[in-house]
Amino acid sequence: MTAESAYRYKAFISYSHSDEKWASWLHRSLETYRVPKRLVGEATPMGVIPKRLAPVFRDREELASSTDLGADLRSALEGSACQIVICSRAAATSHWVNEEILAFKRLGRADRIFCLIVDGEPYASRTPGSEADECFPLALQYQLGADGELSATPAEPIAADARPGKDGKAHAKVKLLAGMLGVGFDALRQREQQRRNRHLAAVAAFSFVGMVFAIGLATTAVIARNEADQQRLRAESEAETARQTAAFMISLFKVADPGEARGQSITAREILTAGADRIETELASQPEVQARLMTTIGNVYKNLGLYTDARSMHAAALSRRRQLASIDDVELSRSLLGLASVLTVRAELEDAESLYLESLQRLEVAGATHGDEMDDSLAGLAEVYFRMGRFSDAEPLLERVLANRRARLGEEHPAAVDALEELGLNQFDQGKFEAAEDLMRQALAERREVLGEAPHPDVAGNLNNLAILLMQSERFVESEALFREAMAMNRRLHGDQHPDIATGLNNLGLLYRSQGRLPQAEAAYSEALAMRRQLLGPEHPEIAQVLVNLALSFYDQGDMAEAISHNRDALAIQTKALGERHPEVAATLSMLGRFLAEDGQRVEAEEKLRAALALYEGLIDPQHPDIAIAEMGLADLLVGEGERLTEASALANASRDKLARALGEEHWITAVSTSVAGAALSQLERFEDAEPLLLQSYQQLRDASSTRPVYLRAALGRVVDLYTKWGKLEAAGHYRDLQATLAAP
């Protein structure tokens, strides 16, 4: 094969004229992409990774003056390291797209063809009546025969899916880049944890004084917007609303006063529930005051992690606001934002998106395009797009927030620096690690320039986020130094008991587990768990996050009883706080199923794994790695039972394919799925097919620095089981010592 350095082009883009816009976007995206420094120079199956992926061949770009299209195209194909096919209904019927694929396959590079699905449906032509929806050209659907023509053997194209509700444009681009570079897309799952950690700092203390103060600020902001005469009238109305609101809150909290409680222990939730009931009855004739109080109490419910109560209260506040005789668009926007933020946490993302878009529209109509409400609407919508995986859609929203705040407040204002850091985190979400690090370090430098050496919560948060980025890049020494600097700063600011301290401990646990320092990880998680329980109460969803991490730590150490116990506790909290239909609930169910299977509780394990797979339907993309992991767990369970092996093999292969596409062939999780697929074949007594898969996966797991010991031992066990069933254990050469290895602690 031609040496990588000999290729003129990094890729050849094949597409139909109808997909010109997609081709132009892809061409620009690939040629302007900057490969992370840590990857440059690394040798992969695709060659030595370069700094840039340019040039990329696109015939409208490269052949504008060509007089011999056929010769130039053949030359360009021969000189391209890989081929990217933009797949659509139009492409499926394009003679030239099909011919370009055939020509590239005949060069012996079928494994270097990557697909970008932009519309239509893969393999729709195989379903009678759906032929017109096919997006794969025929040359993609079948392998070449020995004669260089298409055979009847189906092919399995490597595809990224940019359609709405699938990978999305940003994820699809990164998948293509990963394929071209020959690396794994292994930061996807860790980013969710990173974003969650970032939002932990937003949990506010439950405080009556803070709520009344916020109401006063809102009142002042509304007064300042009106003309002189309207100011006076509105000020009187607002002052009366504020007075009634403050009076109500004082009376509400009076029961918590030691002089009034008469020795009874009153919880925050009881106070809020009583307040919600009184709002409905005592203030029925004052909908403006009702809406204000409902929004306030809804925010507190949310901060306490009581999302169902928060949703109901914010929905009621929005309903009251819509029913007012005179609707103030800015006030209505605040009610829309309150409900949208809760729906976002509850993964009701389409409804949240609609509310944020309505808020933006109303603010535009009202001319309030440069205030906090506008920035909060833009940032909230960006968060929804993050959770949907639409990272590139979030980017311009965050850029607008940054521009707004810099123009209104100045570049050094804390809110403007916050926006700068958020933009950096968005770059991290998109896999643009260098840009992300640059922006986060810039934000940190600006904060330190303004704040000096004095400790500050914003600086500590910035340090934590930068440390998480470095941890994902396996720059562990730098990462730990920043985590500890942030922890020391937070202790100076808050003492030893504070949500930010708990978050720092959880972060250290993540770092230690990534390095295989399991006892230290367990200790950090346990301390974080105890602190959060004390500060947030036993049922807050952030408790569940630490319980899941702690369960994984116990699992890595082989303590299945503790792993299962902590996982059950996390599942109970998540189900109550987030509802039964939520991706986090499904992920925890899947994890619990895998733990139960390894503990021998196979009936319940199968129930949990199948429940997780059913729950994922309609919540996340069918090709998502989380679904693949649940499929892998169920396949492993069925293999262990020695029953339904055909189903087990199908599940294992589906899991392996999804993980390879999402994370890369070399990722250790993909290797685990390969091991399970091999075990299924071994149980079916297809020993010759099973052997290469089992040996390949064992070697990958052995050589990967991030492999957990429990997975390596399982892979070893499957190899031993293969040779035992096959009757070749004694003849297995260096595998004779596998049994001794398995018996070792």
N, C-alpha and C positions, 0 to 999 in steps of 0.2 A: 504494500500500500504506500501511496505517496506520503512522504514525511510531512508532518503538520506545517513545518516552516515553508514547505513548497507550495502550499495552497495560496492562491491569489486572494480568495474571498473567504471570510469566516462563515458565510452562509449564502445560499441561493434562495430567494423568495419566489415561490410559484403561486400564482393567483389569477383569478378571473378579472377581466376589466371591470365587472360590477363591484368588485371589492377593492377598488383603487384607494379609498380612504383608509381602509384597514392596512393595506400594504404600505401606504405612506407613513402611517403612524408606527407600524412595526419597524420599518426601515430606519426611521429617525430614532426610535427608542433603543434599538440595538446598537446603532453606531455611536450614540451619545452616552451609552452606559459605561460607567467606570467600575472596573472589577475591584473588589476590596483588596487592599494591599496584602492582607494576610494570605490571600489565595494566589497572588501573582507568582509565577515560577513553579507552582506545584505541578507535578506530573499526574495526569489522569488518563483514563482510556481515550479521551478526546485529544490528548497531547499536552504539552506544557501550557499552562494557563497564561494568557497574555494580559497586558494592562487594559487593552481596549478590544472590543469586538468589531473592528472596522478594518477593511471595508466589507459591506454586505451588498450582494448583487441583487438589483431589482431592474428588470429589463427596461422599464420606462425611464429609469434613471441612467442606466449604463449604455443603452443601445439607441439613444435618440437619433444618432446620425449613421447608424449601421446600414450597410447595403446588402449584407449577407446574414440575415437573421438566424438561419439554421446553423451556420458554421459558428457564429458568435455565441449562440446559446449553448451549443455542444461544448465549446471551449470554456464557457463560464461554468457549466455544470462540472466539467472535469477539474476545474480549478477551485471548486468550493468544498470546504471542509464538511459541510452538512447542508441539508435542504429543509426549508420550512414551507409547508403547504398551508395556505389559508383556505380552510374547508368551509364550504357553503353550498347552498342549492345550486348556485351558478357554477361553482368550481366542479361540482360532481358531474356536470354535463359538458364541461369544457374539454374539447379534444386536445388543446395544447397543454393544459395543466396535466392531463393524464399522460401525455407523451413525455413531458419533463420528468414525471415521477418514474416512468419506465426507464428512461435514459439514465437516471441517477441510480436506480436499482441495478441496472446492468453494469455499472461501474463497481459493483460489489459493496455498496454502501447503504444497503437497506436499513441497517441498524442506526444510520445517522439521519434518518428522516423524522422530522418532528412536525406535528400538526397543531394548528390553531383553529379551533372550531368557532365560527362567528355567527352562523345561523344554520337552520336545518337540523337533521337528526342523524347520528351515526347508524349505519346499517338499516335505515328505514326501508331501503329497496327490498329487503328480505321479508317485509310484511306486506301482504297484498293490500292494495289500496293506499299505501303510504309511500309509494315509489318516488313521488315528486318531492318528498321531504328529505331525500338522501343528501348528505353533505360530503361523504367520502367518494372521491373518484375511484373508478374500478381498480386502478393500479395500486391503490392503497389497501384495498380490501383483501387482496390475494397475494401470495408469495410467488416469486418467479420459479419456474421449473428449470431443469438442467439445460433446456434449449433456449433459455433467455426469454421465454414467453410466460404469460400468466398461467399459473396452474390452478387446480381446484382446491388447493390447500389455503384455508383462511389465514390472513395475517392479522396481527394485533398492533395497529399503529400506536405510537406514543403520542398522546394528545393532551393539550392544554385547552380548557374550555372557557372562552371569554363571554359566553352567553349569560344574560341576566339570570341570577339564581344559581349559577354554576360556580366555576372558579372566580369569575370576574376578571376584568381587564388586567388589574395589577397582579393578581396571583398567576394568571395565565402567562404574563410576560416573564415573571420570575421563574416559572416552571420551564419555559423555553430556554432562558438563560442558563438554568441549572443543567439542562440537557446538553447545550452547546459547550459548556465548560467541563462537563463530566463530573459535577459535584452534586451533593445532596441538598435538598431544600429543608435543612434540618433545624431552622430557627422558628418554624411555624408554630409549633405547640408551645414553645417557651415564651413567645411574645405575649400570649394571653395572660400568662402569669405575670410578665413584666408590666402589662397595662393594669392588671388588677392591683399590683403593688403600688403603682403610681396613684391610683385612686383612693388608696387607704387613707392618705393624708387628708382627704376631703371629709372624713367623718367628724362631725362637730360635736362638742360636748353639749349635753342637754342642759339648757340654761334659760330661765325665765328672763333674766336681765338682757341676755343676748337677743331674744325674740322681740322684746319690746323695743330695744334699740334699733333692730332691723326695720320694724314697722315705722319708727320715727324717720329713719333715713328714706324709706320709700315715700312717705308723706311729703318730705321736703323736696324730693326729686320731682314729684308730680306738681307741686306748687310752682316750682321754678320754670315750668314749661309754658305757662300761660301768660297772656297779655295782662296789662295792669288791672283793668276792671275785673276780668275773669279770674285773675290771680286772687283778688280779695275774696270774691264769692267762693271760689274753689277752696281757698285756704280755710275759710270758715267751715266748709263742709268736711274737708279733710281733718281739720283739727277736732271736729266733733267725732268723726269716725275713729281717729286715733285715741281720743279720750275714752270712747266706749270700748275700744279694743283693749286698751291698757287696763281699764276697770274690770273687764271680763277676765283677763289673764290674771290679775291680782286676786280676784275672787276664786278663780279656778285653782290657784296654787295655795290658797289659804288653808286648805285641808292638810297640806304638807307641813304647815307651820307647827312646831312642837307644842305650842300653846293650844292649837286647835285639834291636833291629831289624837290627843289624849292617850299616848302610848302606842297607838296602832302604827304598823309599818305600812306605808303607802308607796306603791311602785309608780314609776313614771307612766307605765302603760295604763294603769288604773286612772291616773289623773287625766290622761289624754282621752280615754274612753268616756269618762264622765263629762269632759269638756265638749266632746263631739256631740253627745246627747243633748247637752244644754244649748249648744248652738242651734240645733234644729228646733227646739221648743221656745226658748226665751227670745231668740232674735229673728223669728220668722218674718217679722214686718220690716226688717232691716237687711235686705239681701247684700248690700255693699259691705256691711260689717261682717256678715256671714262669710262672704267670699274671702275677705282678708284673713279672718280667723281660720277658716278651713285650709287655706294655703299654708299658713304658719304651722298649724298642727300637722298637716300632711308632710311638710318638710322635716319636722321632728320625727314623725313615724319613720320616714325614710332613713334618717340618720341612725335610728335605733335598729335598722334592719327589718322593720315590720312592714314589708313591702305590700302585702295585701291590704292592710289598713291604710297605708299611704296612698295606694292607688284609688281606693274608694273615696278618701277625703279630697284628693286633688280633682277627681272626676266631679265630685259634688261642687267644689269651688268653681270649676270651669262652667258647670251648668248654671250656677247662680249668676256668674259674670255675664253669660250670654243672655240671661233673662232681664238684665237691667234695661230700664227705659232708654237710658243714654249710655252707649258702650264706648268706653275709652280704649282705643286700640293698644296703648302701651300697657295698661292694667290687664287687659285681656291676654296680651302676650305673656305676662308673668304667670297667669294661670295656665296657659298652654305649655309654658316651659316646665312648670311644676309637674304636670301630669306626664309630659314627654320624658322627663328624666327618670321617673319611676318605671314607665313602660320600657325604657331602654334597659334598665337593670333586670327587668322581668323577661327580657328577650322577646317582647312584643314589638319587634323592630319596624315593621311596616306601619303600624299605627303611630309609633313614635315619630317616624319620618314625616308622616302627614301633618302631625301637630307642629313640628319644627318648621315645615314649609309654610304652614298657615301663619305662624308667628312672624316669619320673615316677610311674608306678603303684607300682613297688616302693618308692620313697622315701616315698610316701604311706602305704603299709602299714607300713613300718618306723618311721613317725613322724618321719622326718628331713626335715621340710618347710621348714626354715629354714637349711640349710647350703649350702656351695659347690656340692655335687653337684646340689641342686635348682635353684639359679640357673643352673648350666651346662646342665642339661637344658632348662630353659625358653628360655634364650638360643639353644641349639642348634636347638631346634624352630622358634624364630622365624627363624633363618637359613634353614632348609629352606623355610619358607613364603615368605621373601623370594625365594629362587631359583625357587619355583613361581609367583611373581607374586601370592601371596596376602598382600598387604601389610596389609590390615585384620585378617587372622587373626593376624599377628605382633604387632600393636599391644598387645592385652591381655596377651600373654606378657611383653613387655618392660616393661609397666607393673607387672606382678607382680614382676619381677626388681628394679625400682627400689624398690618398696615393701618387699620383703624386705630389701634391703641397707640401706635407710635405717633400718628398724626394728632390724636386727641390729648394724649398724656405725656408724650415725649419718649425717646428711645430708652431712657434709663428707668422709667417707671416700672415698679414690680410687675404690674399687669402686662406690660409690653414684653418684659423679659420672660414671664410665664408663657406668653404666646410663642416666643422664640423657641423655648424649650419644647413646647408641644409640637411645633413644626419639626424639630429634631427627632422627636419620638415617632412622628409620622414617617420620616425618612427611614428610621429603623424598621418600622412595620413593612416598608416596601423593599427591605433588603439593601438599602443604600447606606451601608454601615459607615463609610468614610464621611459622607455628608451629615449623617446623624451625629457622629462623634464631634464633628466640627461645630455644629449648631449647639450641641449641649455644652461643649467646652466654652463656646462664646457666651452662652447664657450664664455659665458659672463665673466666668471672668467679669462680666458686667455686674453681676450681683456682688462679687467681692470688691469691685472697685467702688461701688456705691456704699456698701455696708461696712467695708473695712474688715478687720480681723474679728469683730464681735460675732458670736454665734447667732445664727438666724435660721428659722424653720425652712425658709425657701432655699437657703444654701444647702442645708442638710438633705432636703428632698432632691435637689439637683445632683448632689453627690451620689445618692442612692440610685437614681436613674442612670447616671453615667456608669456606675459600678455594674448594674445589670447588663448594660450593653457590652461592657468588657468581659463579663462572665460568659455571655453567649458566644463571644469570640474566643473563649478559652484563655483569656489573658488573666489568669486566676490571681497572680500576685498583685497586679495593679487593682483588680477588682476588690480583693479583700482589704487592701489598704484604704480604698475609698469607703467601703462599707463601715470599717472601723472608725474612720474619721467622722462619718455621718452619725454613727452611734454615740461617739464621745460628745459631739456637738448637741445632739438631742438630750443626752443626760444632763449637760450643763443648762439646757433650756428648760427641761421639764422634770428633772429628777429621774428616779428609777422606775416609776410607774406611769406610763403614758402610751396611747395608741401608736405613736411614732416609734417608741422603743420596741414595742411588740412587732411592728413591721420590720424594724432593723434586725431583730432576732430571727424572724422568719426568712429574711433575705440571706442571713448568714447560714441558716439551715440549707437553703437552696444551693449556696456555694459549696458547703461541705459535702453535700450529697453528690454534686457534680464531680467532686474530686475523689469520691469514694471514702471520705472520712465520716463513716456512718455513726459511730458513737457521738462525735461532736455535733453531727446533724441532728440526732435524736435529742440531745441536750438543748440545743438552740430552739428546736421546734417545741419541746415540752415547756420551756420557759415562756415562749411566745404564747402558747395555748393558755397557760395559767393566767398570764397577764390580760389577755383579751377577754377571758371569761370574767375576770374580776371587773374589768372596765366596761365591757359591752353587754354583759349578761350571757347566760348559757345558750341562748337560741339565736344569736346574731349570725347571719350567713358568713361573716368573716371568720367565725370560729370554725366553720366547716372547711374553709380553705386550709387552715393549719392542720386540722384533723386528717385531711387527705394527704398532705405532705408527710405528716407523722406516720400514717399508715404505710406509705411507700418506704419510709425509712425502716420500719419494723420488717416489712416484707424483704427488703434488701438484706436484712440481718437474719432472715429465716424464722422470725417469730410470727407465725401465721395467726395465732390466737389474737395477739395484740393488733396485728394488721387488720384482721376482719372486724374486731370490736370497734376500732377507730373509724373504719370505713362505714360501718352501720350507723354510728353516731353522726357522721358527716351527712349521710344520706337522709336521715331523719330531719336534720336541721334544714338542709337544702329543700326538701320536699315541702316543708311547712312554710319556709320563707319565700321560695321562688315558684312554688306550684309544681304539679307533677309533670307538666310538659315544658321542660327546660333543658337545654343542652348540658348544663352542669349536672343535672340530675341523671341524665342518660350516661354521662361519662363516669359518674360515681357508681351507678348500677353495673356498668361494664367492668369496672375495676373490682367491685365486690364479687362479681361472678367469677373472675379469674382467680381471685384469692380462695374462694370456696372450692373451686375445682381442684386446686393444688392441695387443699386441706382434706380432700376426699369427700366433701359434701356435694356430690355430683348432681343430685336431683335439684336442690335449690340453686346450684351454680348455673345449670342449664336454664332454669326459670329466669334468673336475673339477666343472663346474657341475651336471651331471646327478647326479654322485655326492653333491654337497652336498644337492641337493633330496631324493634318496633317503634320505640319512642323517637329515635333519630329521624325516622321517615317524616319528611316535610319540615324538619327543623334546620337541617344542615344539608350541604351538597352530598349526593350519594357517593361521590369519590373522596369524601373527606377522610383524612387519616384516622380520626376517632372511630368512624364506622369500620375501617379496616382492622383496627385493634380489637373491636368487639367481635368481628368475624373470626379473627385469629384465635381469640379466647374460646369461642364456641367450637371451632375446629379442633383445637388442642384437647378440649374436653371430650369430644366424640372419639378422637383417636385413642385417648386414654381408656375409654369404655370398650373400645374394640367393636363398636356398633355404628351403623349408619355411616360407613366409611366413604361411600361415594359422596354423600353430602359434605362430610368433613374435608375431603380432598377439594371439592368445588369451593368451599368457603376459604380454605387455606390459599388456594390459587388466586381467588378474588382479592383476598387481603394482601397477598404478596404483590400483585399487580398495582393495587392502589398505593401501597406504601412506596414501591419503587418509583412510581410517577411523582408522588408528593415529596418524598424525602431523599430519593436517590437509591440506586442499587447498593451502595456501599454503607448506608446507614445501619447502625447496629440493630435498630428495630426492624428494618427490612430483613436483616439476617435472621432474626428470631422467627419471622413469618416464613422464611425459606426453610428453616429447620422444621417447623410444624408441617409445611407442605411435604417435606421429605419423609417425615414420620408417618403421614397419611399413606404415602406410597409404600412404605415399608410394611405397614399393617395390611395393605392389599397384596403383599408379597410380590410387589414389583421392585425387587431389590436392586436391579441394575439401574433403574430410573431413580430410585431413592438415594443411592450411594453418593453421586456427585452433589446433590443438593445438601445432604447432611454434612459431607466433608467441607463443602464450600462455606456453609453457614457457620460451622464450628471454627474454621480458620479465621473467618471474618470477625467473629465474636472474640476469639482469642487475641487477635491483633488490635482490636479497637480499644483505645484507652478509656472510653466512656462506658464500656459494657459492665453491667452489674454482675457480680459473681453468680447470683442465682440463675441468671439466664445462660451463662457459660456452662454451669454444671448441668442444666437441663439439656443443652445441646450435646454435651458429652454423653449423657445418658442415652439420648436417642441414637448416637453412633454405636454405642455398645449394644443397644437393643437390636439394631440392624444386623450387626455381625453375629450376634447370638442366634437370631432367627434364621439367618442365612447359613449358619454353620461354619463361619469363617473367622471366628474371633481369634483363634490361635494363629491363623495365617495372616492376620491383619498388620503384621509388622510393628511399627511404632505405636499402634493402637492397643497393644497388649497391656499397656500400663494404664489404660483408661479406668478400669475398675478400681485400681489403687488410687487414682486421682479422685474418683468420685467418693471413695471412702474417707478421703482426707478431710479435716475440718475446714 
